[in-house]
Amino acid sequence: MEDNMTAVDWLFRKLWDQPKDKLIWWSILNNAKTFEMEQIIMAYHNGYSDAIKPEPKQYDPKQYYEQTYGK
């Protein structure tokens, strides 16, 4: 995956080249969701780090993702 590619771009490119097989598409969709989660966690991490110096107990980007978007 390219660094500047969004999860939606990645998903579209993967699905475009695949036959219409539900299992393949399901697998690609799950990979895209993981990619999206990683992007959101990194954005939260970068924004939080820029805004304030995090305290260890207070700062957890994965927890933020799970609370905001679910697992």
C-alpha positions in Angstrom: 0.0 0.0 0.0 1.2 3.4 -0.8 1.7 5.9 2.0 -0.5 8.6 0.5 -3.3 6.2 -0.6 -6.5 6.2 1.4 -8.3 3.0 2.4 -11.1 3.8 -0.1 -8.6 4.2 -2.9 -6.9 1.0 -2.0 -10.2 -0.8 -1.8 -11.3 0.4 -5.2 -8.0 -0.6 -6.9 -8.1 -4.1 -5.3 -11.8 -4.7 -6.2 -11.4 -3.3 -9.7 -9.0 -6.1 -10.7 -10.8 -9.0 -9.0 -13.6 -11.2 -10.3 -16.9 -10.9 -8.5 -16.2 -13.5 -5.9 -17.9 -12.7 -2.6 -15.1 -14.4 -0.5 -12.3 -12.5 -2.3 -14.3 -9.2 -2.0 -15.0 -9.9 1.7 -11.3 -10.4 2.4 -10.4 -7.2 0.5 -13.0 -5.3 2.4 -11.6 -6.5 5.8 -8.1 -5.5 4.7 -9.4 -2.1 3.8 -11.1 -1.7 7.2 -7.7 -2.6 8.8 -5.9 -0.1 6.6 -8.5 2.6 7.5 -8.2 1.9 11.2 -4.4 2.3 11.0 -4.8 5.6 9.2 -7.2 6.9 11.8 -4.9 5.8 14.6 -1.9 7.5 13.0 -3.9 10.7 12.5 -5.0 10.7 16.1 -1.5 10.0 17.3 -0.1 12.8 15.1 -2.7 15.3 16.1 -2.5 14.4 19.8 1.3 14.5 19.8 1.3 18.0 18.1 -1.3 19.4 20.5 0.0 18.4 23.9 2.5 16.2 25.5 0.7 12.9 26.3 0.5 11.4 29.7 1.0 7.6 29.5 -2.3 6.6 31.1 -4.3 9.2 29.2 -3.1 8.6 25.6 -4.0 5.5 23.6 -4.8 5.9 19.9 -6.1 2.4 19.6 -8.5 2.9 22.5 -9.7 6.1 20.8 -10.4 4.2 17.6 -12.3 1.5 19.4 -14.4 4.0 21.4 -15.2 6.1 18.3 -15.7 3.5 15.6 -16.0 0.2 17.4 -13.9 -2.9 16.9 
